[in-house]
Amino acid sequence: MKILVTGAAGFLGQRLITSLLAGSGRVGRLTHVVAADLVPCPVADPRIESRVGTIADRHFVDAIVDDEVAVVCHLAAVLSGQSEAEFDLGMRVNIEGTYGLLEACRRLAHPPRVVFSSTTAVFGGPLPKVVPEDMALLPQSSYGAEKAIAEHLVTEYTRRGFIDGVVCRVPTVAVRPGAPNSAVSSFVSGIIREPLAGTESVCPVPLDMRLWITSPDVVIANLEHAVSLPAAALGGRPIVNLPGLSVSSAEMLDSLERLGGAQARARVRCEVDPRIAGIVGTWPEAIDISRSLALGFSQDRDIDAVVQQFIERKA
Ligand SMILES: NC(=O)c1ccc[n+]([C@@H]2O[C@H](COP(=O)([O-])OP(=O)(O)OC[C@H]3O[C@@H](n4cnc5c(N)ncnc54)[C@H](O)[C@@H]3O)[C@@H](O)[C@H]2O)c1
Protein backbone atom coordinates (compact mmCIF):
# COMPACT_ATOMS: atom_id res chain seq x y z
CA MET A 1 0.00 0.00 0.00
CA LYS A 2 1.18 3.52 -0.77
CA ILE A 3 0.56 6.37 1.68
CA LEU A 4 1.10 10.09 1.25
CA VAL A 5 1.92 12.05 4.41
CA THR A 6 1.99 15.86 4.20
CA GLY A 7 3.83 17.70 6.96
CA ALA A 8 6.03 14.60 7.03
CA ALA A 9 9.06 16.35 8.53
CA GLY A 10 7.04 17.76 11.42
CA PHE A 11 6.68 16.44 14.95
CA LEU A 12 3.61 14.27 14.32
CA GLY A 13 4.51 13.50 10.69
CA GLN A 14 7.84 11.89 11.57
CA ARG A 15 6.32 9.86 14.39
CA LEU A 16 3.36 8.76 12.30
CA ILE A 17 5.60 7.59 9.46
CA THR A 18 7.90 5.74 11.86
CA SER A 19 4.95 4.01 13.49
CA LEU A 20 3.24 3.16 10.18
CA LEU A 21 6.44 1.64 8.83
CA ALA A 22 6.98 -0.36 12.01
CA GLY A 23 3.61 -1.92 11.29
CA SER A 24 2.59 -1.91 14.94
CA GLY A 25 -0.91 -0.52 14.26
CA ARG A 26 -3.77 -2.01 12.31
CA VAL A 27 -2.74 -0.48 8.97
CA GLY A 28 -1.72 -3.04 6.34
CA ARG A 29 1.82 -3.57 5.10
CA LEU A 30 3.26 -0.41 3.61
CA THR A 31 5.35 -0.58 0.47
CA HIS A 32 5.80 3.11 -0.14
CA VAL A 33 5.47 6.33 1.86
CA VAL A 34 5.54 9.65 0.02
CA ALA A 35 6.77 12.08 2.66
CA ALA A 36 5.96 15.64 1.58
CA ASP A 37 7.10 18.76 3.40
CA LEU A 38 8.90 22.09 2.96
CA VAL A 39 12.07 20.32 4.11
CA PRO A 40 13.28 16.74 3.62
CA CYS A 41 11.78 14.14 5.96
CA PRO A 42 14.61 13.04 8.26
CA VAL A 43 13.21 9.54 8.86
CA ALA A 44 15.52 7.05 7.14
CA ASP A 45 13.87 4.04 5.49
CA PRO A 46 14.15 2.73 1.93
CA ARG A 47 10.35 2.76 1.63
CA ILE A 48 10.25 6.56 2.08
CA GLU A 49 10.25 8.88 -0.90
CA SER A 50 10.91 12.37 0.44
CA ARG A 51 9.34 15.15 -1.65
CA VAL A 52 10.18 18.79 -0.92
CA GLY A 53 7.70 21.54 -1.83
CA THR A 54 4.72 23.52 -0.62
CA ILE A 55 1.19 22.14 -0.63
CA ALA A 56 0.10 25.64 -1.63
CA ASP A 57 1.59 24.89 -5.08
CA ARG A 58 -0.90 22.93 -7.20
CA HIS A 59 1.88 21.59 -9.44
CA PHE A 60 3.67 20.13 -6.44
CA VAL A 61 0.44 18.60 -5.11
CA ASP A 62 -0.44 17.10 -8.49
CA ALA A 63 3.02 15.56 -8.63
CA ILE A 64 2.71 13.79 -5.27
CA VAL A 65 -0.86 12.47 -5.61
CA ASP A 66 -1.17 9.58 -8.05
CA ASP A 67 -3.47 6.61 -8.59
CA GLU A 68 -1.41 4.30 -6.38
CA VAL A 69 -2.01 6.48 -3.32
CA ALA A 70 -4.55 4.67 -1.15
CA VAL A 71 -4.24 6.85 1.96
CA VAL A 72 -3.41 10.51 2.53
CA CYS A 73 -2.52 11.75 6.01
CA HIS A 74 -2.78 15.51 5.69
CA LEU A 75 -0.78 17.02 8.55
CA ALA A 76 0.95 19.98 6.85
CA ALA A 77 -0.22 23.24 8.36
CA VAL A 78 0.78 26.70 9.48
CA LEU A 79 0.24 26.50 13.24
CA SER A 80 -1.72 28.82 15.51
CA GLY A 81 0.87 31.48 16.39
CA GLN A 82 2.11 31.88 12.82
CA SER A 83 -1.42 31.88 11.34
CA GLU A 84 -2.32 34.74 13.64
CA ALA A 85 0.87 36.66 12.73
CA GLU A 86 0.85 35.87 8.99
CA PHE A 87 -2.78 35.88 7.89
CA ASP A 88 -2.15 35.41 4.15
CA LEU A 89 0.22 32.48 4.68
CA GLY A 90 -2.24 30.68 6.97
CA MET A 91 -5.08 31.11 4.47
CA ARG A 92 -2.91 29.94 1.60
CA VAL A 93 -1.56 26.82 3.26
CA ASN A 94 -4.37 25.77 5.61
CA ILE A 95 -7.28 26.43 3.27
CA GLU A 96 -6.00 26.65 -0.31
CA GLY A 97 -3.40 23.92 0.29
CA THR A 98 -6.06 21.58 1.66
CA TYR A 99 -8.40 22.44 -1.21
CA GLY A 100 -5.72 21.73 -3.81
CA LEU A 101 -4.89 18.41 -2.14
CA LEU A 102 -8.56 17.37 -2.12
CA GLU A 103 -8.91 18.35 -5.78
CA ALA A 104 -5.92 16.17 -6.66
CA CYS A 105 -7.47 13.29 -4.67
CA ARG A 106 -10.78 13.79 -6.48
CA ARG A 107 -9.12 12.95 -9.79
CA LEU A 108 -7.93 9.54 -8.60
CA ALA A 109 -9.57 6.37 -9.88
CA HIS A 110 -10.37 5.22 -6.32
CA PRO A 111 -11.32 7.68 -3.55
CA PRO A 112 -8.44 7.55 -1.07
CA ARG A 113 -8.84 7.51 2.70
CA VAL A 114 -7.88 11.06 3.75
CA VAL A 115 -7.07 11.59 7.42
CA PHE A 116 -7.06 15.31 8.19
CA SER A 117 -5.50 16.60 11.41
CA SER A 118 -7.80 19.34 12.63
CA THR A 119 -7.81 20.97 16.02
CA THR A 120 -10.01 21.77 18.99
CA ALA A 121 -9.29 25.44 18.17
CA VAL A 122 -12.24 25.19 15.74
CA PHE A 123 -14.38 25.68 18.86
CA GLY A 124 -14.65 29.04 20.57
CA GLY A 125 -16.95 31.63 22.05
CA PRO A 126 -18.99 30.77 25.12
CA LEU A 127 -18.43 27.04 25.71
CA PRO A 128 -19.91 24.69 28.29
CA LYS A 129 -17.51 22.90 30.67
CA VAL A 130 -17.80 19.79 28.49
CA VAL A 131 -18.22 20.59 24.81
CA PRO A 132 -20.84 18.31 23.21
CA GLU A 133 -20.43 16.55 19.84
CA ASP A 134 -22.83 18.90 18.08
CA MET A 135 -21.40 22.19 19.40
CA ALA A 136 -21.52 24.98 16.80
CA LEU A 137 -18.09 26.18 15.66
CA LEU A 138 -17.11 29.73 16.52
CA PRO A 139 -13.32 29.81 16.18
CA GLN A 140 -11.52 32.71 17.83
CA SER A 141 -8.26 32.53 15.88
CA SER A 142 -7.26 32.55 12.22
CA TYR A 143 -5.85 29.02 12.67
CA GLY A 144 -9.12 27.74 14.13
CA ALA A 145 -11.14 29.41 11.37
CA GLU A 146 -8.88 28.00 8.64
CA LYS A 147 -9.09 24.49 10.08
CA ALA A 148 -12.90 24.78 10.40
CA ILE A 149 -13.14 25.71 6.70
CA ALA A 150 -10.83 22.84 5.79
CA GLU A 151 -13.02 20.46 7.87
CA HIS A 152 -16.02 21.50 5.77
CA LEU A 153 -14.05 20.83 2.60
CA VAL A 154 -13.09 17.34 3.80
CA THR A 155 -16.64 16.49 4.87
CA GLU A 156 -18.13 17.79 1.60
CA TYR A 157 -15.62 15.88 -0.57
CA THR A 158 -16.46 12.81 1.52
CA ARG A 159 -20.22 13.31 1.15
CA ARG A 160 -19.76 13.58 -2.62
CA GLY A 161 -17.71 10.39 -2.64
CA PHE A 162 -14.60 12.12 -4.02
CA ILE A 163 -12.59 10.95 -1.02
CA ASP A 164 -13.14 8.75 2.05
CA GLY A 165 -12.34 11.32 4.70
CA VAL A 166 -11.84 11.29 8.47
CA VAL A 167 -11.34 14.56 10.32
CA CYS A 168 -9.47 14.11 13.59
CA ARG A 169 -9.73 17.04 15.98
CA VAL A 170 -6.40 16.69 17.74
CA PRO A 171 -6.08 17.98 21.33
CA THR A 172 -2.93 19.88 22.29
CA VAL A 173 -0.12 17.34 22.09
CA ALA A 174 2.21 17.28 25.07
CA VAL A 175 4.95 16.72 25.90
CA ARG A 176 6.59 17.67 22.65
CA PRO A 177 10.40 17.26 22.62
CA GLY A 178 12.85 19.75 21.14
CA ALA A 179 12.58 23.50 20.88
CA PRO A 180 9.43 25.60 21.42
CA ASN A 181 7.38 25.96 18.21
CA SER A 182 5.08 28.59 16.70
CA ALA A 183 1.90 27.17 18.25
CA VAL A 184 0.23 29.38 20.86
CA SER A 185 0.02 26.20 22.96
CA SER A 186 3.80 25.68 22.86
CA PHE A 187 4.06 26.43 26.59
CA VAL A 188 1.98 23.33 27.45
CA SER A 189 5.01 21.23 26.58
CA GLY A 190 7.52 23.89 27.68
CA ILE A 191 6.41 23.92 31.31
CA ILE A 192 7.31 20.22 31.59
CA ARG A 193 10.18 19.85 29.10
CA GLU A 194 12.29 22.87 30.05
CA PRO A 195 12.34 22.35 33.85
CA LEU A 196 13.17 18.66 33.37
CA ALA A 197 16.14 19.80 31.26
CA GLY A 198 17.23 22.16 34.06
CA THR A 199 16.08 25.42 32.46
CA GLU A 200 13.50 27.97 33.51
CA SER A 201 10.05 28.15 31.94
CA VAL A 202 7.11 30.54 32.03
CA CYS A 203 3.47 29.53 32.22
CA PRO A 204 1.63 32.31 30.32
CA VAL A 205 -1.91 31.33 31.35
CA PRO A 206 -3.58 31.34 34.79
CA LEU A 207 -2.73 28.15 36.67
CA ASP A 208 -6.39 27.14 36.94
CA MET A 209 -7.03 27.39 33.19
CA ARG A 210 -7.89 23.92 31.94
CA LEU A 211 -6.32 22.48 28.80
CA TRP A 212 -7.39 19.57 26.61
CA ILE A 213 -4.28 17.51 25.97
CA THR A 214 -3.06 14.17 24.62
CA SER A 215 0.32 12.46 24.58
CA PRO A 216 2.30 11.87 21.36
CA ASP A 217 2.01 8.06 21.60
CA VAL A 218 -1.75 8.14 22.02
CA VAL A 219 -2.35 10.66 19.24
CA ILE A 220 -0.23 8.65 16.82
CA ALA A 221 -2.14 5.46 17.71
CA ASN A 222 -5.35 7.41 17.11
CA LEU A 223 -4.25 8.78 13.74
CA GLU A 224 -3.35 5.23 12.70
CA HIS A 225 -6.74 4.07 13.92
CA ALA A 226 -8.32 6.75 11.70
CA VAL A 227 -6.39 5.37 8.72
CA SER A 228 -7.89 1.91 9.16
CA LEU A 229 -11.35 2.73 10.55
CA PRO A 230 -14.13 1.43 8.25
CA ALA A 231 -16.11 4.31 6.72
CA ALA A 232 -19.37 2.58 7.68
CA ALA A 233 -18.48 2.95 11.38
CA LEU A 234 -18.59 6.74 11.02
CA GLY A 235 -22.21 6.69 9.89
CA GLY A 236 -21.82 9.66 7.57
CA ARG A 237 -20.25 11.81 10.32
CA PRO A 238 -16.56 11.92 9.42
CA ILE A 239 -15.53 14.36 12.17
CA VAL A 240 -14.09 12.80 15.33
CA ASN A 241 -13.10 14.61 18.52
CA LEU A 242 -10.03 12.62 19.51
CA PRO A 243 -9.88 11.69 23.19
CA GLY A 244 -7.90 13.97 25.48
CA LEU A 245 -7.42 14.74 29.15
CA SER A 246 -8.72 17.88 30.80
CA VAL A 247 -5.93 19.21 33.01
CA SER A 248 -5.07 22.59 34.50
CA SER A 249 -1.57 24.01 34.34
CA ALA A 250 -1.47 23.59 38.14
CA GLU A 251 -2.20 19.85 37.76
CA MET A 252 0.53 19.58 35.14
CA LEU A 253 2.99 21.25 37.51
CA ASP A 254 1.92 18.96 40.36
CA SER A 255 2.71 16.01 38.08
CA LEU A 256 6.05 17.60 37.18
CA GLU A 257 6.86 17.81 40.88
CA ARG A 258 5.80 14.19 41.56
CA LEU A 259 7.89 12.81 38.71
CA GLY A 260 10.67 15.38 38.33
CA GLY A 261 11.09 16.68 41.88
CA ALA A 262 10.47 19.96 43.67
CA GLN A 263 13.52 21.57 42.06
CA ALA A 264 12.00 21.02 38.60
CA ARG A 265 8.68 22.54 39.72
CA ALA A 266 10.53 25.55 41.12
CA ARG A 267 11.89 26.36 37.63
CA VAL A 268 8.41 27.33 36.37
CA ARG A 269 6.93 30.73 37.14
CA CYS A 270 3.48 31.95 36.16
CA GLU A 271 3.44 35.24 34.24
CA VAL A 272 0.17 35.67 32.35
CA ASP A 273 0.59 36.78 28.73
CA PRO A 274 -2.78 38.29 27.71
CA ARG A 275 -2.23 37.44 24.02
CA ILE A 276 -1.63 33.74 24.70
CA ALA A 277 -4.14 33.44 27.56
CA GLY A 278 -6.71 35.24 25.39
CA ILE A 279 -6.48 32.64 22.63
CA VAL A 280 -5.99 29.52 24.75
CA GLY A 281 -8.87 30.61 27.00
CA THR A 282 -11.28 30.27 24.03
CA TRP A 283 -10.41 26.59 23.51
CA PRO A 284 -12.47 23.79 25.08
CA GLU A 285 -11.56 22.65 28.59
CA ALA A 286 -13.05 19.23 27.91
CA ILE A 287 -14.97 17.54 25.11
CA ASP A 288 -17.56 14.77 25.10
CA ILE A 289 -15.62 11.81 23.72
CA SER A 290 -18.17 9.05 24.21
CA ARG A 291 -18.45 8.63 20.42
CA SER A 292 -14.70 8.54 19.73
CA LEU A 293 -14.17 6.01 22.54
CA ALA A 294 -17.01 3.88 21.11
CA LEU A 295 -15.26 4.09 17.72
CA GLY A 296 -12.17 2.54 19.30
CA PHE A 297 -9.95 5.60 19.73
CA SER A 298 -7.77 5.59 22.84
CA GLN A 299 -7.14 7.95 25.71
CA ASP A 300 -4.19 8.66 28.01
CA ARG A 301 -4.62 7.22 31.52
CA ASP A 302 -3.82 10.45 33.40
CA ILE A 303 -1.39 13.38 33.45
CA ASP A 304 1.33 11.34 35.19
CA ALA A 305 1.26 8.85 32.30
CA VAL A 306 1.72 11.74 29.87
CA VAL A 307 4.71 13.19 31.75
CA GLN A 308 6.19 9.73 32.35
CA GLN A 309 6.01 8.96 28.63
CA PHE A 310 8.15 12.03 27.93
CA ILE A 311 10.68 11.16 30.65
CA GLU A 312 11.06 7.60 29.34
CA ARG A 313 11.34 8.67 25.69
CA LYS A 314 14.06 11.17 26.61
CA ALA A 315 16.17 8.61 28.39
N1 LIG B 1 0.92 19.21 17.94
C1 LIG B 1 -0.25 19.63 18.39
O1 LIG B 1 -0.40 19.94 19.57
C2 LIG B 1 -1.44 19.70 17.47
C3 LIG B 1 -2.71 19.94 18.03
C4 LIG B 1 -3.80 20.03 17.18
C5 LIG B 1 -3.64 19.86 15.83
N2 LIG B 1 -2.40 19.63 15.31
C6 LIG B 1 -2.26 19.49 13.86
O2 LIG B 1 -1.45 18.38 13.58
C7 LIG B 1 -0.67 18.63 12.41
C8 LIG B 1 0.80 18.36 12.67
O3 LIG B 1 1.22 19.17 13.75
P1 LIG B 1 2.71 19.13 14.30
O4 LIG B 1 2.64 19.36 15.75
O5 LIG B 1 3.43 17.96 13.76
O6 LIG B 1 3.27 20.46 13.63
P2 LIG B 1 4.73 20.72 13.00
O7 LIG B 1 4.84 22.20 12.83
O8 LIG B 1 5.78 20.03 13.78
O9 LIG B 1 4.60 20.04 11.59
C9 LIG B 1 3.92 20.62 10.53
C10 LIG B 1 4.75 20.38 9.29
O10 LIG B 1 4.06 20.96 8.18
C11 LIG B 1 5.04 21.49 7.32
N3 LIG B 1 4.45 22.53 6.48
C12 LIG B 1 4.06 23.76 6.84
N4 LIG B 1 3.64 24.45 5.77
C13 LIG B 1 3.77 23.60 4.71
C14 LIG B 1 3.52 23.75 3.33
N5 LIG B 1 3.06 24.89 2.83
N6 LIG B 1 3.74 22.69 2.53
C15 LIG B 1 4.23 21.51 3.03
N7 LIG B 1 4.51 21.33 4.33
C16 LIG B 1 4.28 22.38 5.16
C17 LIG B 1 6.10 22.07 8.25
O11 LIG B 1 7.33 22.24 7.57
C18 LIG B 1 6.13 21.04 9.35
O12 LIG B 1 7.15 20.08 9.12
C19 LIG B 1 -1.00 20.05 11.98
O13 LIG B 1 -1.99 20.01 10.98
C20 LIG B 1 -1.56 20.68 13.23
O14 LIG B 1 -2.47 21.72 12.91
C21 LIG B 1 -1.30 19.54 16.10
The ligand as a MOL file (V3000), in Angstrom:
LIG
                    3D

  0  0  0     0  0            999 V3000
M  V30 BEGIN CTAB
M  V30 COUNTS 44 48 0 0 0
M  V30 BEGIN ATOM
M  V30 1 N 0.9200 19.2140 17.9350 0
M  V30 2 C -0.2520 19.6290 18.3930 0
M  V30 3 O -0.3970 19.9420 19.5710 0
M  V30 4 C -1.4440 19.7010 17.4730 0
M  V30 5 C -2.7050 19.9380 18.0300 0
M  V30 6 C -3.8000 20.0270 17.1830 0
M  V30 7 C -3.6370 19.8620 15.8280 0
M  V30 8 N -2.3970 19.6310 15.3070 0 CHG=1
M  V30 9 C -2.2650 19.4920 13.8630 0
M  V30 10 O -1.4550 18.3820 13.5800 0
M  V30 11 C -0.6710 18.6260 12.4100 0
M  V30 12 C 0.7990 18.3640 12.6690 0
M  V30 13 O 1.2170 19.1700 13.7520 0
M  V30 14 P 2.7100 19.1300 14.3030 0
M  V30 15 O 2.6400 19.3640 15.7530 0
M  V30 16 O 3.4350 17.9580 13.7650 0 CHG=-1
M  V30 17 O 3.2730 20.4640 13.6330 0
M  V30 18 P 4.7320 20.7230 13.0010 0
M  V30 19 O 4.8390 22.2000 12.8330 0
M  V30 20 O 5.7780 20.0340 13.7810 0
M  V30 21 O 4.6050 20.0360 11.5950 0
M  V30 22 C 3.9220 20.6200 10.5340 0
M  V30 23 C 4.7520 20.3770 9.2890 0
M  V30 24 O 4.0580 20.9610 8.1830 0
M  V30 25 C 5.0370 21.4850 7.3210 0
M  V30 26 N 4.4540 22.5280 6.4810 0
M  V30 27 C 4.0600 23.7640 6.8440 0
M  V30 28 N 3.6430 24.4470 5.7740 0
M  V30 29 C 3.7730 23.6050 4.7090 0
M  V30 30 C 3.5160 23.7470 3.3340 0
M  V30 31 N 3.0610 24.8940 2.8280 0
M  V30 32 N 3.7440 22.6940 2.5320 0
M  V30 33 C 4.2300 21.5110 3.0310 0
M  V30 34 N 4.5130 21.3340 4.3350 0
M  V30 35 C 4.2790 22.3820 5.1580 0
M  V30 36 C 6.0980 22.0670 8.2480 0
M  V30 37 O 7.3340 22.2370 7.5660 0
M  V30 38 C 6.1300 21.0350 9.3500 0
M  V30 39 O 7.1520 20.0760 9.1220 0
M  V30 40 C -0.9980 20.0490 11.9830 0
M  V30 41 O -1.9940 20.0060 10.9770 0
M  V30 42 C -1.5570 20.6780 13.2280 0
M  V30 43 O -2.4670 21.7210 12.9140 0
M  V30 44 C -1.2960 19.5440 16.1020 0
M  V30 END ATOM
M  V30 BEGIN BOND
M  V30 1 1 1 2
M  V30 2 2 2 3
M  V30 3 1 2 4
M  V30 4 1 4 5
M  V30 5 2 4 44
M  V30 6 2 5 6
M  V30 7 1 6 7
M  V30 8 2 7 8
M  V30 9 1 8 9
M  V30 10 1 8 44
M  V30 11 1 9 10
M  V30 12 1 9 42
M  V30 13 1 10 11
M  V30 14 1 11 12
M  V30 15 1 11 40
M  V30 16 1 12 13
M  V30 17 1 13 14
M  V30 18 2 14 15
M  V30 19 1 14 16
M  V30 20 1 14 17
M  V30 21 1 17 18
M  V30 22 2 18 19
M  V30 23 1 18 20
M  V30 24 1 18 21
M  V30 25 1 21 22
M  V30 26 1 22 23
M  V30 27 1 23 24
M  V30 28 1 23 38
M  V30 29 1 24 25
M  V30 30 1 25 26
M  V30 31 1 25 36
M  V30 32 1 26 27
M  V30 33 1 26 35
M  V30 34 2 27 28
M  V30 35 1 28 29
M  V30 36 1 29 30
M  V30 37 2 29 35
M  V30 38 1 30 31
M  V30 39 2 30 32
M  V30 40 1 32 33
M  V30 41 2 33 34
M  V30 42 1 34 35
M  V30 43 1 36 37
M  V30 44 1 36 38
M  V30 45 1 38 39
M  V30 46 1 40 41
M  V30 47 1 40 42
M  V30 48 1 42 43
M  V30 END BOND
M  V30 END CTAB
M  END
